[in-house]
């Protein structure tokens, strides 16, 4: 009885070591590391593009408002927004 339990525990222990070894090898796999690195680069690029696009759209909107105010002043219309 004890021999059977010991042999079963030995087999389970061997499977545990094999599983841990496989996990460690997968973490050090160059393909996995490259995939993680490329995912991080993609996130950084999309974050930068979104940030740049937001800054550019704000700058464009500000330039449009400035141009509109300049044209209104040139026509002599003054401030068309109404009372504050």
Legacy VTK file of the C-alpha trace (Angstrom):
# vtk DataFile Version 3.0
C-alpha trace
ASCII
DATASET POLYDATA
POINTS 84 float
0.000 0.000 0.000
2.722 2.453 0.975
4.718 1.536 -2.122
1.769 2.399 -4.357
1.282 5.781 -2.688
4.980 6.585 -2.929
5.116 5.635 -6.622
1.982 7.734 -7.316
3.480 10.754 -5.522
6.731 10.271 -7.427
4.867 10.280 -10.733
2.896 13.393 -9.762
6.067 15.118 -8.625
7.694 14.282 -11.963
4.709 15.725 -13.815
4.868 18.862 -11.675
8.554 19.392 -12.478
7.917 18.773 -16.175
5.040 21.289 -16.183
7.136 23.942 -14.406
9.986 23.365 -16.846
7.619 23.807 -19.810
6.243 27.057 -18.384
9.748 28.415 -17.819
10.756 27.462 -21.351
7.652 29.131 -22.799
8.439 32.348 -20.916
11.956 32.360 -22.383
10.785 31.492 -25.883
11.994 34.140 -28.373
8.726 34.001 -30.322
6.696 34.723 -27.187
9.052 37.523 -26.182
8.819 39.084 -29.648
5.013 38.902 -29.593
4.907 40.663 -26.216
7.385 43.283 -27.401
5.417 43.956 -30.607
2.161 44.228 -28.650
3.780 46.810 -26.378
5.113 48.743 -29.384
1.653 48.692 -30.989
0.100 50.064 -27.797
2.740 52.799 -27.554
2.295 53.796 -31.198
-1.495 53.906 -30.973
-1.277 55.948 -27.774
1.157 58.386 -29.433
-0.952 58.641 -32.596
-4.074 59.358 -30.546
-2.236 61.966 -28.496
-0.745 63.596 -31.593
-4.064 63.571 -33.422
-5.772 65.209 -30.461
-3.112 67.916 -30.254
-3.294 68.526 -33.994
-7.090 68.755 -33.996
-7.032 71.237 -31.115
-4.384 73.308 -32.895
-6.403 73.173 -36.117
-9.607 74.213 -34.346
-7.803 77.086 -32.638
-6.354 78.223 -35.950
-9.829 78.075 -37.527
-11.332 80.188 -34.736
-8.517 82.710 -35.031
-9.055 82.919 -38.788
-12.806 83.378 -38.297
-12.267 86.186 -35.803
-9.777 87.851 -38.160
-12.254 87.687 -41.038
-15.061 89.087 -38.877
-12.870 91.986 -37.762
-11.867 92.629 -41.384
-15.554 92.843 -42.390
-16.259 95.153 -39.469
-18.687 92.701 -37.929
-16.991 92.643 -34.569
-17.999 89.932 -32.138
-20.958 87.958 -33.507
-21.350 85.720 -30.470
-23.857 87.910 -28.669
-23.959 89.199 -25.095
-22.146 87.302 -22.365
LINES 1 85
84 0 1 2 3 4 5 6 7 8 9 10 11 12 13 14 15 16 17 18 19 20 21 22 23 24 25 26 27 28 29 30 31 32 33 34 35 36 37 38 39 40 41 42 43 44 45 46 47 48 49 50 51 52 53 54 55 56 57 58 59 60 61 62 63 64 65 66 67 68 69 70 71 72 73 74 75 76 77 78 79 80 81 82 83
